[in-house]
Amino acid sequence: MSAARAIGLMLGLAADGVLGNARHRPPVTAFRRVATLGSGAGQGRDSAAALRAGAGVVVGAPGESAVAQAAGAPAATISARAAATGLGLAGAAVAVGLFAERAARDRPVAQAMVTAVATWAVVGAAGLATQGTELARDLEEGRLEPARGTLSELDPRVADGLGMIALSRASVETLAENTSEVVVAPLLWGALAGVPGLLASRTISVLARGSAGHWLVARLDELVHLVPTRIAAALTVLAAPVVGGSAGGAWRAWRRDTIAHPSPNAGRVEAAFAGALEIRVGGRTVYPHGVVELPVLGVGRNPDAGHVTRAVELSRVVGWLAGATSVTVAVLAGARRRRRR
């Protein structure tokens, strides 16, 4: 099982890279739209934004609910019924994953293919790189309005009125956060729990966006990303020299600057990216629910379009390292299960 799972993760990650942007994959778009609507986020004036987020590569950031509370948002912004519907959807994703794995049991080739399809469906490394490249190109050419539009697909903050420096800062932040959420987290959970882990981790991430402020969804999201965010930060330290960055700077920013962040997860990878690129991120951020004064992460100059390009490359390298890490974890977990029998 371990070898089949590892091979499936590698095939799924390769398929993500070969087939490109997740926005053009009907199964992926359908998965995210269903999960977004299942959270109740499709109600009212936020429905268009929720659907746009569901159709894009990313549908939220780890710790968004904690940031919302720091801004003074209500403790629960959706009904308990909508949250229950969303959590039921997460449970259904686990059930589907368990059924798929059971159906492929004792057939390594079938299990590898099932894992590969699930990995391809939920991992968004290629799409994130595509949108990050679009951001960098638009910022380089001074086309701020298209850059604001692309940023809105990736991040829940209010992009209207952001200038060059603010857009560059937001781009680096969201590339860092979403590298953890749509690449590292699903790969890690896939390595540990197979198809159920892949589907459940991604579904909960989607629900956290649509159910921002609901305490149970927020706590589940924090728990799901507790380890992946820290692994993503550690991989960023390792990847920094590959893109001409500072491994020491990434380590120091990660360990020093995230203590004051309101979320137990958000800011870890942001700080590591900022330290690696020797720039500053964080500070005043406007969300639909209010203004948040987040801690400044990193030291150095304000980011520009060139730093966004380097952040895209850093995200790619972290993704490759996450793939290798997930394969290693899958093999080790499988070997441990065999020894227990």
N, C-alpha and C positions, 0 to 999 in steps of 0.2 A: 504493500500500500504506500509506503513512504516514497519508494522510487517513482511509482506512478504519479503520486501527488507532486513531487518535485518536477518531474517532466512536464506535467500539466501546467504548473505555474510558469515554467520557462516558455512553453508553447504559447500560453495565453499572453504573456508579456511581449513575446515576439510578434504575435498577431496584432497586438495594440500598436506596436511600432510600424508594422508593415501596412496595416489598413488605415492608419492615420486618425484624423480628428474624430472623436467620439460623437460630435454633433451630427455627423452624417451617417450614423449607424442606427437604423430603425429599432433594433432590439434594445440598444442602450438608452435611446431617447424614451422609448416606451417604459422601460424599467424606472427611470427617474421621474417621469411624469406621474406614473401610478403612485410611486412612493410619496411624491410631493402632495398629490391630491389626497392621499390616504391620511396625511397629517392634518388635513383641514385647512391647509394654507391656500387652497384655491378659492376661498370665500372672500367676498367683498372686493374692495378696491385693490388688494394685494394679489389678486389672482393672476394677473398678467405677469407680474414680477416673479411670482412663484413658478409659473409654468416656464418662463424664460430661464430661470435658474435650473429647473428640472431638465430642460432640453440641452443645457450647456454641459461643460465638463465638470463643473463644480457647483455644489448647491449649499455651501456654507463653510464655516470654519470652526475648528475645534474650540470650545470655550466661548462661542458667541453668546450663549445664554448668560454666562457670568458677566460678560461685557455689557449685555443689556441691563442686567441688574445694577451694574456700576453706574449706568447712565440714568438710573431711576425709573426704569421700565417696570410695569406691573409684574408681580410675581408669577402670574399665569395669564398669558395673552390669548389663549385658545380654550375652548371648552374641554371639560374632562371627557366628554363623549368623543370629541375629535382626537384627543390624545389616545384614548383607548382604541380607537379605530387604527391609528398609526402604529401603536404597539402590537395590535393584532396582526397588522401587515408584516411587522418585523418577525413575529412568531411564525407567520406563514412562510416567510423567506427561509427560516431555519428548517421548517418542515419540508419544503421543496428540496432544499439542499440535502437533508437526510435521506429523503426518498431517492434522489438521484444517485447518491453515494451507495445506498443499499442495492439499488438496481444494478450498479456496476461492480458490486463486490465480487471478488475472486476473478475478475477480468481486468487485468492491469491496463490493457490498451483502452478499454472502454472508460475506466476510471480516469486515465490520463486525459482522454478527450473531454469528458465531462468537466474536469477541473480546468482544462484549457478554455473551454467555452465560458465558464463562469468567470474566470480571470479576465478574459477579453471583455466580458460584459460590464465589469465593475471598475476595472483599472483605467485611469484616465491620463496616463503619462504623456501619450502622444498629443492628445487634445490640449493638455496644459501647455506643452511646449509650443504648439501651434498658436494658441492665443497669446502666450507670452511673447512670441516672436512678433505677432501683430502689434502688440502694445509697444514693444521696443521700436519697431519700424515707424509707427505713427508718431511716437514721441521724437524720434530722430528727425523726422520730416516736419515737426511742428504742427501736426494735425491732431489737435487736442480733442475735438468732438468725437471722432471715431475711437480715440483712446479711451474716452470716458465711457463710451458704449461697451467696449470690450471689457473694461474693468467692472462694469455693472453686471456682466454675466458671471464674473469670477468672485465677486465680493459683495456683501450686503450693504456696505457703506454708501453714503450719498456721494456720487461722483460729480454732480452738477457744480460748476464753478471752480473745480480744482485746477490749479495751474500746473506748469511743467514740473516743478519740484515736488508738489504734493502728489501728482499723478505718478511720478517716478517712485516716490516713497511707497505709495499704496501698491504699486505694481510689484515691487520687491517683497513687500509684506505678504501679499496674497499668493505670489508664486511659492514663497516659503511655506505658508500654512497649508496650501493645497497639495504641495509635494508630500506632506505628511498625510493628509486626509485621503487623497485619491490614488496614491501610489504606495506609500510605506504601510499604512494601516491595513488596507485589504490584502496586500501580499503577506504581511505577517500573520494576520488571522487566517488566511488561506493555508499557510504553512502549518499552523497549530491545529486548526479545526476543519480544514478541507473546504468543500463547497458551502456547507452551512456557515462557516466563519466568513467566507468571502461575501455571501449575500447578506448576512445579518449585519456585519460591520458597515457595509455601504448603505443599507436601508436605514440604519439608525442615524447615520450622518445626514441623510436626506431629511429624516424626520426632525432632527435637531434644528434644521433651517426652517422648516415649515411650522414647527411647534416652539419657536423661540420663546423662552420665558416659562414653559411648563416644567416644573421641578423634576418630575420623574424622567422625562425625556432628556432633560439637561444632565441629570446625574448619570444616566446610561451612556450618554455621549461622552461625558468626561471619563467614565470608566473604560469605555472601548478605546479611547485615544490616550489613556494614561501612559502605557508603555510605548506605543508607536511614536508619539511625539518625541520622546526622549531618545529612542533609537534613531529617529530622523535627524535629531540634533547631533547625535554622535556621528552618524554617517556624513553629515555636513562638515564636521571637523576633519574627517578623513578625506573628503572630496575637495576641500578648499584648495590645496596646492595644485590640483589638476587644472583648475581654471585660473591659476595665477593668484589665488587668494591666500589668506593667512589662516593656517590651522590654529595657531596660538590665539589669534584674535577671535576666531569663532568660539574656541573653548572658553576664553575669558568672558566674552559677552554673554554666552549661554549661562555660565555659572554665576555671573555677577549681576546681570541686569534684569533677570526675570522674577526676582523675589517680590517686587512690588506689583507684579501684574495681577489683576483680579481673578484670572482663571488659573487653575492648576495645570493647564496644558497650553493654552494660547500664549504665544510669545517665546516659547522655547526655541522653535525652529526659526522664527523671525530673528531672534537675537543671534543665533548661530550664523544665519545668512548675513546679517548686518556685520558681524565681526569678521566673517570670511572676506566680505567685499570692502571692509574698512570704511563703512559709512554709518550714518545714523538713521534709524527709523523710529516709529512710535510717535507719541505726542498727541495733539488734538485731532480727534477723529469724529466725524459727523455720521451718525446712523439715523435711520428713519425714526427711531424711538428716542433720540436725543444726542447730545454731545458728550463724548467721553475723553477725558484727559488721561491717556495711557502713558506709561513710563517710557522714557527715551531708551532705546536699545542700541548698543554699539557706540563707537566713538569715531570721529573723523568728519568728513565732509557730507553735505547733503547729496543724495543720489541723483543721477541724471540718466538719460536714455542708455548710455553705455553700460551703466550698472545693471539696468534691466536686462540687457543682452547677456551680461555675465551671469545674472541670476537664473536665466533660462538654461544656460549651459550647466550651472551648478545643480539645478533641478534635475537635469538629465543624468548627470553623474551620480547623484544621490539615488535616482531611480534604478540605475544599473547596479549599484551597490546593494540596494534593497532587494533586488531580484536575486542576487547571489546570496544574500543573508537568508532570504525566505527558503531558498533551496536547501541551504545548510540546515536551517531549523527543521524543515520537513524531514530530512534524512535522519537527523539526530533524534527527533521525536519518534519516528518510526522504529529506530533501533532500540529506543528505551521501551517502547510498547512490546517489542518482541522479547526483550529480556525478562519482562514481567510475566510472560506466559509460561 
